Amino acid sequence: MSKFEPLYASFSKHTKPKSIDACKCCVNADEITLLLGKNLREISAAEISNYASSVFLTAGSKSDFMYFFPRILELSLTDKFNWPDPEVVFNSVLNSEYDSWSEYQKDTVNFLLKDKFNELFETDEDGSDIEQWLCAISRVEPSISYYLDLIENHTDITVLHRFVDWNSDAIPSNKLANEFWDKCPEQEKQVVVWLRQGKSAKHLYDMYGMRM
């Protein structure tokens, strides 16, 4: 069974919409017809990209987003999108009144996020992908200490070093480079504080002579 089966199951009560309101410059009529005409799991990243990046801004509503979300999340987690980035996808999650989601839905999404995060330890070459997904997760997690602990305690110390190197400029500025952190400043502070402590601080001193 695909690991995404529980995701589709947890959102199965949300049925296909009969229509989608959208600015035609962002999601045109042909795109809407295609989205409404295809099986959800067969919609490609290119076909739903405009909707996924525009929803709650110039297209769509909560009801249609909850139907399309499992496919959007699967495509995002499997790196099929050129756009939207994960931070944009999870900004839409936040705008969908995430607090009102069922615990089943939240647990299913959180399981997949943790699975993705562990995958990144094997694929991220410079710390940027981990930072991007951590920023996305911060949209729905008030505390990201669990994920920071995963980075710090990974058996391969280079995972930590790459992430710290990628974010080293945050030490003097107290500001992470990714502009999407502006949407979750409290979680950004958690990262900056974490960078100044423990193994992160040691690496910054060893590599750059930065004293915390």
C-alpha positions, -999 to 999 in steps of 0.1 A, spaced: 0 0 0 13 35 -9 22 56 21 -2 82 7 -33 60 10 -41 72 45 -38 108 33 -64 103 7 -86 83 31 -84 111 57 -98 136 33 -122 114 14 -153 131 29 -144 162 9 -161 156 -24 -152 170 -58 -165 206 -62 -189 214 -90 -171 246 -98 -141 267 -88 -141 305 -86 -109 319 -99 -93 349 -115 -90 338 -151 -55 353 -153 -44 329 -125 -64 298 -132 -82 298 -166 -114 281 -176 -96 253 -194 -75 245 -163 -106 244 -141 -124 221 -165 -94 198 -165 -92 198 -127 -128 190 -123 -128 163 -151 -99 142 -140 -95 116 -113 -78 133 -83 -49 110 -82 -42 114 -119 -39 152 -119 -3 162 -127 19 188 -110 17 210 -141 -21 208 -143 -27 218 -107 3 242 -102 -16 274 -109 -45 264 -86 -21 253 -58 -2 286 -59 -33 308 -62 -57 292 -38 -70 315 -11 -55 344 -30 -71 347 -64 -87 313 -67 -106 286 -48 -121 283 -14 -117 260 16 -142 235 3 -124 228 -30 -89 231 -14 -98 203 11 -107 181 -19 -75 188 -39 -51 190 -9 -41 153 -8 -29 155 -44 -12 188 -38 6 174 -8 16 142 -25 31 162 -54 49 185 -31 63 158 -9 76 139 -40 92 170 -55 70 172 -86 63 209 -84 84 236 -100 60 259 -82 45 263 -56 73 257 -31 64 238 1 62 271 21 34 283 -2 16 250 0 16 251 38 6 288 39 -25 276 21 -29 249 48 -28 276 74 -53 297 55 -77 267 54 -83 270 91 -59 242 100 -70 243 137 -104 230 126 -91 200 108 -98 166 124 -70 149 145 -70 121 119 -62 146 91 -35 164 112 -19 131 123 -18 118 87 -1 150 75 23 151 104 34 115 98 42 123 61 61 155 71 83 135 95 89 109 68 98 136 43 122 152 68 140 120 74 143 115 36 159 149 33 188 137 55 198 114 27 192 138 -3 199 174 8 234 184 -3 237 218 13 211 222 40 187 243 18 160 217 13 159 209 51 156 247 58 129 250 32 108 222 46 114 233 82 100 267 72 70 250 56 63 229 86 65 260 108 32 271 93 14 244 112 37 236 141 41 262 169 72 244 181 97 229 157 120 216 185 113 180 174 127 187 139 157 206 152 165 177 176 164 154 146 190 175 128 212 179 159 212 142 169 214 126 134 241 99 133 257 116 103 271 149 118 275 164 83 236 168 82 240 192 111 270 209 96 254 215 62 223 230 78 243 252 101 265 264 73 235 272 51 221 294 79 253 308 94 245 343 82 216 343 106 239 347 136 249 384 131 215 394 116 192 373 138 173 368 105 171 337 83 176 343 46 144 326 34 118 354 32 90 329 39 101 329 76 83 363 78 51 344 80 62 324 111 86 347 131 83 328 164 96 296 147 123 316 130 135 327 165 136 291 176 160 283 148 182 313 155 184 305 192 191 269 184 220 279 161 236 297 190 236 266 212 250 231 216 266 213 186 255 242 163 275 267 183 305 245 184 305 240 146 302 278 141 332 284 163 352 256 148 345 267 112 342 304 115 355 314 149 321 327 158 316 329 196 281 326 209 
